[in-house]
Amino acid sequence: MGIAGRARRGVVAGAAFVVGAMVLSACGGSAGADDGKGGRGGKESGDQGARIVISAEDGSAGASINKTGVKVSDGRLTDVRMTVAETGQDVPGAVSADGVSWKPKEQLERGTKYRIAARAKGGDGRPTSANSVFTTVSPDNSFIGTYTPDDGSTVGVGMPVSFRFDKAITDRKSVQKGITVTSSSGQEVVGHWFDGQRLDFRPQDYWKAGSKVTMKIDLDGVEGANGVFGVQKKTVNFTIGRSQVSTVDVGTQTMTVKRDGKVLKSVPISAGSAENPTYNGQMVISEKFKETRMNGSTVGFGGEYDIPDVPHAMRLTTSGTFLHGNYWYPKGNPPFGRQGTSHGCVGLADVQGAQGDTEAKWFYDNSLLGDVVIVKNSPDDTVAPDNGLNGWNMSWSQWTADSVA
């Protein structure tokens, strides 16, 4: 029984990926020391009282979820309390070591009303206070982008940086400028828009093994579309592991695994059948599952298969192409690896239950997200660059031509 796989000519989505979205304003609610006449004092007419500035002005909407905080000049903060207006729940925060600023410990929620009450004491010993009630930018007026890979991860040499935005971006140049990706290898990294919601970054060739990659996201306040602002501001770091590139030759039904240029192993595989051939091209492992269900009806096939426990499955395309263990291959002649029987996936010999010393388990255990699997000599077309994390199937000139930075 064949398996798995992929709706023919499936659509792409970006990978799995996470991100924030947002902001509009900053403003500034402030208060100085009480001058004893019912007004606001401050650094006027020689007054040396402390002056508190709350970044989100009282009564404002569209406040930043990243930049909201409190600062004081000519004094030190003595107490700051921030709460969710609707529930009264405290928002944890911390005063700086020098006592002149305070900020929340975590990113604020979008579309939420908050209260800040701050007190400080000036150099002259006089106390002062300031208050602000404000609402953060709404989800309707902000965008977020999920991304891959995760911060702190170690990935294979083929892993691109891939963003999927939750709203269509019309000012692609401003958004792309808000994301920079650099590598300790010195490789030039360029962004490419597949459509208004997906932006990937990669170097011309695979990442150098062992390099460190830094992604700086500075989209807070960036207008990605009319009246829609970004909210994310963070730095993501990940490491490129050893170089592992595996080549599936459909003509011989074998896969050769190379690590750092040296052959580790050659194993028999079962590729797609003549009716459902496997895509050619360079594909990147984007997900790994020790066991997963594969149902043909979810990827464009009818009731041809529904296997609840496919072992050692690794996703190669969004449309459903996997490299996975196969325990249902017909027993007897021909032996495993003599013919393609799947619905487009690449199968490795395995046993039910994802246990035992099998070729599939060995490859699963020795693979990272971001490792490259190249398929050649299949009668099918080359996989579309946006079907999974597979932009390597686009020439460098094509890739850079659609960059707007």
C-alpha distance (Angstrom), angle and dihedral (degrees) to the residues before:
residue distance angle dihedral
M1 . . .
G2 3.72 . .
I3 3.68 127.5 .
A4 3.37 148.8 -151.7
G5 2.67 160.4 -12.5
R6 3.50 157.0 57.5
A7 3.69 141.0 24.4
R8 3.74 104.2 -117.4
R9 3.73 109.9 -100.7
G10 3.77 91.2 2.2
V11 3.69 123.3 -170.9
V12 3.73 122.1 -105.6
A13 3.64 131.2 -124.1
G14 3.62 122.9 177.7
A15 3.66 117.2 -100.5
A16 3.27 131.5 -95.3
F17 3.06 110.3 -55.2
V18 4.70 145.7 146.5
V19 3.80 138.5 -141.7
G20 3.86 146.7 138.4
A21 3.72 131.6 -111.9
M22 3.77 138.3 -150.7
V23 3.62 164.9 26.3
L24 3.52 144.9 156.7
S25 3.70 118.5 174.5
A26 3.68 145.4 21.6
C27 3.77 108.6 -176.0
G28 3.76 120.5 156.1
G29 3.76 134.7 -110.0
S30 3.80 111.0 -166.7
A31 3.76 144.7 168.8
G32 3.77 135.6 -171.2
A33 3.78 131.6 -157.0
D34 3.75 115.8 -60.5
D35 3.80 106.7 -98.7
G36 3.77 92.5 -152.1
K37 3.80 92.4 -109.0
G38 3.77 97.8 85.3
G39 3.80 93.1 -98.3
R40 3.78 135.6 101.8
G41 3.73 119.2 -84.7
G42 3.78 125.6 -159.8
K43 3.76 143.7 141.2
E44 3.74 92.9 -35.0
S45 3.76 129.8 120.1
G46 3.77 91.6 5.7
D47 3.81 93.6 -52.6
Q48 3.83 108.0 155.5
G49 3.80 96.4 -166.4
A50 3.80 121.8 132.6
R51 3.80 118.3 -95.0
I52 3.82 121.1 -151.2
V53 3.79 121.2 -155.9
I54 3.82 120.7 -167.8
S55 3.78 109.1 -163.0
A56 3.81 94.3 -140.9
E57 3.80 109.6 63.2
D58 3.78 119.2 -129.4
G59 3.81 109.5 -91.5
S60 3.79 94.3 12.6
A61 3.80 126.6 138.8
G62 3.79 127.7 -156.6
A63 3.80 94.7 42.4
S64 3.78 118.8 169.0
I65 3.79 118.6 -94.7
N66 3.81 89.4 -152.5
K67 3.79 107.5 36.8
T68 3.79 102.9 43.1
G69 3.80 111.6 122.0
V70 3.79 147.6 117.4
K71 3.81 131.0 -98.6
V72 3.78 133.2 -178.9
S73 3.77 131.3 -160.6
D74 3.83 125.2 -156.6
G75 3.76 92.4 12.5
R76 3.80 148.3 38.6
L77 3.78 130.8 -94.1
T78 3.79 112.8 -112.0
D79 3.81 100.0 -179.7
V80 3.81 137.7 3.3
R81 3.77 124.6 -179.8
M82 3.79 124.3 -177.5
T83 3.81 122.2 -174.8
V84 3.78 140.2 173.5
A85 3.80 102.1 -104.3
E86 3.79 96.5 -141.5
T87 3.81 98.1 49.1
G88 3.80 105.2 19.0
Q89 3.80 90.0 -126.5
D90 3.78 112.8 159.0
V91 3.80 118.8 -115.7
P92 3.82 109.1 -144.1
G93 3.76 116.2 -126.0
A94 3.78 142.2 153.5
V95 3.79 138.1 -131.3
S96 3.78 115.9 -131.0
A97 3.80 119.6 -108.3
D98 3.80 91.6 -105.0
G99 3.80 91.6 51.3
V100 3.79 95.8 -125.5
S101 3.81 101.6 107.1
W102 3.80 142.6 34.0
K103 3.78 131.7 -167.6
P104 3.80 137.5 172.8
K105 3.79 116.4 -94.2
E106 3.81 92.8 -132.0
Q107 3.78 138.1 32.4
L108 3.80 112.9 -83.4
E109 3.79 123.7 -118.4
R110 3.77 121.1 -101.1
G111 3.82 120.4 -111.7
T112 3.82 93.0 16.4
K113 3.81 130.1 131.8
Y114 3.82 115.5 -131.8
R115 3.79 137.4 -177.5
I116 3.79 126.4 -146.2
A117 3.80 123.4 -168.7
A118 3.81 114.7 -176.7
R119 3.80 133.3 -179.0
A120 3.78 130.4 -171.8
K121 3.80 141.3 170.6
G122 3.79 122.8 -133.0
G123 3.76 129.0 -137.5
D124 3.79 87.7 -98.3
G125 3.80 90.3 58.1
R126 3.78 95.7 -110.7
P127 3.83 117.6 134.6
T128 3.79 125.0 -130.8
S129 3.78 135.6 -179.8
A130 3.80 142.1 -163.4
N131 3.78 135.3 -168.4
S132 3.78 135.4 -166.1
V133 3.79 135.2 -178.9
F134 3.79 112.8 -166.8
T135 3.79 143.5 151.7
T136 3.81 125.7 -125.9
V137 3.77 123.4 -127.7
S138 3.81 113.6 -69.2
P139 3.82 124.7 -118.0
D140 3.81 88.5 -118.6
N141 3.80 90.6 59.7
S142 3.79 98.0 41.8
F143 3.79 140.2 59.5
I144 3.76 134.3 -147.3
G145 3.77 132.1 -164.6
T146 3.78 125.7 -148.7
Y147 3.78 111.6 -147.6
T148 3.76 145.8 -173.0
P149 3.01 142.3 -110.1
D150 3.80 107.1 43.2
D151 3.77 124.5 -121.3
G152 3.80 111.9 -89.9
S153 3.80 95.0 15.5
T154 3.79 128.7 135.0
V155 3.80 112.7 -138.3
G156 3.78 141.6 174.8
V157 3.79 125.5 -89.9
G158 3.82 93.1 -99.3
M159 3.80 98.4 57.2
P160 3.82 111.3 119.9
V161 3.78 124.4 -162.9
S162 3.79 102.2 -107.9
F163 3.82 128.7 -172.2
R164 3.79 127.4 -168.2
F165 3.83 112.2 -169.9
D166 3.79 121.2 -153.0
K167 3.82 92.2 -137.0
A168 3.78 132.6 41.0
I169 3.81 111.5 -93.6
T170 3.79 116.7 -139.6
D171 3.81 98.7 171.9
R172 3.79 94.8 57.8
K173 3.79 93.8 162.3
S174 3.81 94.6 59.0
V175 3.79 92.6 45.9
Q176 3.80 94.0 46.8
K177 3.81 90.0 49.1
G178 3.80 87.5 55.5
I179 3.82 91.5 62.3
T180 3.80 121.5 62.6
V181 3.81 124.6 -179.6
T182 3.80 120.9 -168.2
S183 3.80 134.1 172.8
S184 3.79 132.1 -150.6
S185 3.81 85.4 -132.9
G186 3.79 89.9 69.4
Q187 3.81 92.3 -123.7
E188 3.80 115.4 153.9
V189 3.81 109.8 -113.3
V190 3.81 119.5 -157.7
G191 3.80 132.0 -173.3
H192 3.80 124.3 -130.2
W193 3.83 127.9 -166.8
F194 3.80 114.3 -142.6
D195 3.80 90.6 -178.8
G196 3.80 139.1 -28.9
Q197 3.79 92.7 -66.3
R198 3.80 105.8 37.0
L199 3.80 126.5 69.0
D200 3.83 122.5 171.6
F201 3.81 130.9 -174.8
R202 3.81 127.4 -156.2
P203 3.81 141.7 146.8
Q204 3.81 122.2 -110.9
D205 3.81 92.2 -99.1
Y206 3.79 130.7 22.5
W207 3.80 115.7 -64.4
K208 3.79 116.0 -86.8
A209 3.79 111.6 -100.8
G210 3.79 112.8 -103.5
S211 3.80 95.5 16.7
K212 3.80 123.5 138.4
V213 3.80 118.2 -128.9
T214 3.80 125.0 -158.8
M215 3.79 124.0 -164.1
K216 3.80 116.6 -167.9
I217 3.79 114.5 -164.5
D218 3.81 114.9 -164.7
L219 3.79 104.5 165.4
D220 3.79 98.2 128.8
G221 3.80 104.9 130.0
V222 3.82 95.3 0.7
E223 3.81 110.5 139.9
G224 3.79 104.9 -132.2
A225 3.79 95.3 173.2
N226 3.78 134.8 0.4
G227 3.81 106.0 -52.6
V228 3.82 92.8 -12.0
F229 3.80 116.5 114.8
G230 3.78 135.2 -170.2
V231 3.79 121.9 -118.6
Q232 3.78 106.8 -172.5
K233 3.77 123.8 109.1
K234 3.79 116.7 162.9
T235 3.79 146.0 110.4
V236 3.81 122.2 -118.5
N237 3.80 123.7 -164.7
F238 3.79 127.5 -169.5
T239 3.79 136.8 166.9
I240 3.78 130.5 -129.5
G241 3.81 110.0 -133.2
R242 3.78 129.0 -156.8
S243 3.81 117.5 -40.5
Q244 3.81 111.8 -99.8
V245 3.81 120.0 172.2
S246 3.80 120.0 169.4
T247 3.80 123.3 -164.8
V248 3.80 121.9 -152.3
D249 3.80 112.8 -158.7
V250 3.77 107.1 -162.2
G251 3.79 90.0 -170.9
T252 3.80 91.8 64.5
Q253 3.83 97.7 24.0
T254 3.79 91.8 -126.7
M255 3.79 136.8 121.9
T256 3.80 121.8 -148.1
V257 3.80 115.9 -158.6
K258 3.79 117.7 -153.7
R259 3.78 125.0 -172.6
D260 3.80 119.1 -169.0
G261 3.79 87.8 -14.1
K262 3.81 96.9 -53.5
V263 3.80 125.5 107.9
L264 3.79 111.7 -110.3
K265 3.76 98.8 176.8
S266 3.81 145.8 -25.5
V267 3.80 116.4 -140.9
P268 3.81 135.6 179.0
I269 3.79 117.0 -106.5
S270 3.79 137.7 -174.1
A271 3.81 111.4 -135.9
G272 3.79 129.8 -175.0
S273 3.76 121.3 -48.3
A274 3.79 122.7 -110.5
E275 3.82 88.8 -96.9
N276 3.82 93.6 47.9
P277 3.80 108.6 27.6
T278 3.80 125.0 -173.7
Y279 3.79 120.3 -106.1
N280 3.80 117.7 -103.0
G281 3.78 120.7 -133.5
Q282 3.78 145.2 61.0
M283 3.80 112.6 -41.6
V284 3.79 130.3 -178.3
I285 3.81 126.0 -143.5
S286 3.81 104.2 -117.0
E287 3.84 102.3 168.8
K288 3.80 137.7 19.8
F289 3.81 127.8 -156.3
K290 3.78 125.2 179.4
E291 3.80 86.3 -152.2
T292 3.79 131.3 -0.6
R293 3.78 140.6 165.8
M294 3.81 118.5 -108.7
N295 3.78 117.5 -164.1
G296 3.80 118.6 -179.5
S297 3.79 92.9 -147.9
T298 3.83 90.5 66.4
V299 3.81 93.2 58.9
G300 3.77 103.3 41.7
F301 3.80 101.9 -79.9
G302 3.79 124.8 110.2
G303 3.78 123.1 -128.1
E304 3.78 92.4 -45.5
Y305 3.79 94.3 124.1
D306 3.78 142.3 -3.2
I307 3.80 112.8 176.9
P308 3.83 114.2 177.0
D309 3.81 98.8 -166.1
V310 3.80 111.1 38.7
P311 3.84 103.7 168.6
H312 3.81 129.8 -135.7
A313 3.81 95.9 2.6
M314 3.82 121.8 -178.4
R315 3.79 120.3 -175.3
L316 3.82 118.4 -129.4
T317 3.82 102.0 170.0
T318 3.78 137.7 23.4
S319 3.79 89.7 -126.4
G320 3.79 91.4 64.2
T321 3.79 112.0 -85.9
F322 3.82 110.5 146.6
L323 3.77 137.6 174.7
H324 3.79 102.7 -139.2
G325 3.77 148.4 149.8
N326 3.82 117.3 -82.0
Y327 3.82 119.5 -156.6
W328 3.83 96.7 160.9
Y329 3.80 98.1 64.3
P330 3.84 108.6 133.1
K331 3.78 110.1 -88.2
G332 3.78 121.0 -126.0
N333 3.78 124.1 19.6
P334 2.89 128.6 39.2
P335 3.82 94.2 36.3
F336 3.80 120.9 -133.7
G337 3.78 112.7 -66.3
R338 3.80 98.8 29.4
Q339 3.79 96.5 101.3
G340 3.79 142.1 15.2
T341 3.78 114.1 -109.9
S342 3.80 106.2 160.0
H343 3.79 133.8 99.9
G344 3.79 90.4 -111.7
C345 3.78 104.3 -53.8
V346 3.80 127.4 112.5
G347 3.80 112.2 -116.4
L348 3.81 130.1 -157.5
A349 3.80 125.2 -164.2
D350 3.81 110.0 -90.3
V351 3.79 145.1 148.5
Q352 3.77 130.5 -119.2
G353 3.79 114.6 -90.5
A354 3.83 96.0 36.2
Q355 3.81 89.5 -99.6
G356 3.76 133.6 122.3
D357 3.77 135.9 48.3
T358 3.82 101.5 -60.5
E359 3.79 137.3 150.8
A360 3.80 89.9 -114.2
K361 3.80 93.5 52.5
W362 3.80 91.3 47.5
F363 3.80 92.3 52.8
Y364 3.82 92.6 43.8
D365 3.79 92.4 51.1
N366 3.80 91.7 47.2
S367 3.80 97.2 47.9
L368 3.80 132.0 91.3
L369 3.76 129.9 -161.1
G370 3.78 102.9 -94.8
D371 3.80 96.4 36.7
V372 3.79 114.1 136.4
V373 3.81 126.1 -119.0
I374 3.82 115.1 -171.4
V375 3.80 119.1 -162.4
K376 3.80 119.5 -162.1
N377 3.81 139.7 171.3
S378 3.79 94.3 31.3
P379 3.82 118.4 139.0
D380 3.83 89.2 -130.0
D381 3.82 128.7 91.7
T382 3.79 125.5 -92.6
V383 3.80 112.1 -85.6
A384 3.81 114.8 -99.3
P385 3.83 112.2 -102.9
D386 3.82 92.0 -123.8
N387 3.81 95.1 48.1
G388 3.77 96.1 99.6
L389 3.81 123.2 -33.4
N390 3.78 90.6 -38.0
G391 3.80 105.9 125.1
W392 3.81 89.2 129.7
N393 3.80 86.6 84.8
M394 3.79 88.6 71.2
S395 3.80 120.2 81.7
W396 3.81 117.9 -114.7
S397 3.81 91.0 -113.7
Q398 3.81 90.6 54.0
W399 3.79 91.3 45.1
T400 3.80 95.6 51.7
A401 3.82 93.9 40.8
D402 3.80 90.2 69.9
S403 3.79 95.0 46.0
V404 3.80 112.8 110.4
A405 3.79 100.4 -170.5
